[in-house]
């Protein structure tokens, strides 16, 4: 398995997986919108996207957003999107992608990687816990959605 950072050359492969990820969360099929969104993130340097390849086929992706932690005075990362093709789940793709993210965080002197997932996404939660992540019991997270 190979993990590669997405560039404009691999944008279409990433957009296809990103579109499937959004559909998993109940959003409508919008491949063009997915491609446009990812292209903007890449061109503006706003996110880092990795693709996992099995025999030259993109089978998983992750998108992380760099942020800063004022408390630790270090960079941190929000893991916003992670998706593995259903037929490749359980085969180590998710672990490999997460390891790449964790390594990037360490390589850049980052403080932490954080993410959120649906309470009923038991398979993903099992993977995150297996990889050493834990539910944050130190802080309560609040959110207010725009209208």
N, C-alpha and C positions, 0 to 999 in steps of 0.2 A: 504494500500500500504506500502511496505517495501522498504527501500533504503539500500543497502549493498555495502561495498567496495569489489571490485573484488580481489580474490586471485587465485592462480593456480588451486584451486578446482572449481572455477566458470569461468575459462578461456574460455571454449567452449561456454558457453552462451553468454559471452561478445563478443567473436569472431564472432558469428553469427550475432549479432546486428551491430557490427563494419563493417562487410562485407556488410550488407544491407545499411548502411550509405554511404560507399564508392560507392556502385552502384547508390545511389541517386545522387551522384555528378559525374556520368558518367564513373566511373571506372569499369573495368571488374570484374566478379565474381572471387574471389580468397580467399576462406575460409581458406586454409592452410596458405597462406601469412598473412592473418589477424590474425590468431592464433599465428603465429610466431612473428609478430610485437608486439602484445600485451604482449606475454610472455616475450619478451626481455625488454619491458618497466617495467613490474612488477619486474622481477628478478634484474634489474639494479636500481630500485627505481627512475625511471625517470618520471613517471607519476602517477596520482591517478585516478582510474576508479571506478565509482559507477554504479550499476545496480538497476533499479526499478523493483519491482516484484508486480504483481497482482495475487493473489491466486497461489503462487509458480511458476508462469511463468514470465520469464524475458521479459519485454515489453519496456524497455528504458535504455539507457546508456549515460554516459557522461565521457569524458576523459579530465583531466586538467593537465597542466604542470606547476610546480612551477618555478618561476623566481624571480629576485630581482629588485626592483626599486631603482636606485641610488638617485633619487631626494628625495624620501620619506625615504630612508634608511630602507626599510621594504621589506618583502616578498610580492610577487604579484602572480597572477595565470593567465595563458592563458587557456581559455576554448576553446579547439581545436575541440572537437567532441561532438555533442549532437544528439541523434537519438531516436525517439519514433516510435514504430510500428504504421503504418497508422491507424489501427482499434482502437487504444487507444489514438489518438491525440484528443485534446479538452477535455480530461477527467481528467486533473490535473497532469498527469505524468510529463510533462515538467516543470511545476511549482514546483513540489516536488523535482525533480532533481536539478533545479537551486537553490532552497532554501538550499539544502544540500551543494552545492558548496559555496554559500554565507556564510553559517554558518561556513564551514571549514576555509574560508578566515578570518573571524572574530575571530574564536577560535585560530588561529595561528598568530594573530596580523598583518594580511595582509593589504596591502594598497588598492588593487583593484583586480577585476576580469575583464579581457578584452576578447573580441572575435571578430571574423570577420565572415561575412556571405555573401552570394551572394546578390546583389542588388535586385534581383527578388524573393528572399525567403521571401515573405510578411508575411506569417503565422508565421515564426520564428521571424521575426523582430517585429511583433505585440506582441509576447510573451515576448521578451526581454524588450521592452518598458513598457509593463504591469508590469514587475517585477522590474522596476525602473532603468533599464539601459538606456543609451542615447548615441547618436552618439557623438564621440569625436570631438569637434570643436576647442579644444585648440592646438592640434598638427596635423600636416600632417604626415601620415605614408607612407613610401617609401619601395619598395621591389625590389630586383634584383634576378631573378631566375637563378640557376646554369644551365649550358648546359648539 
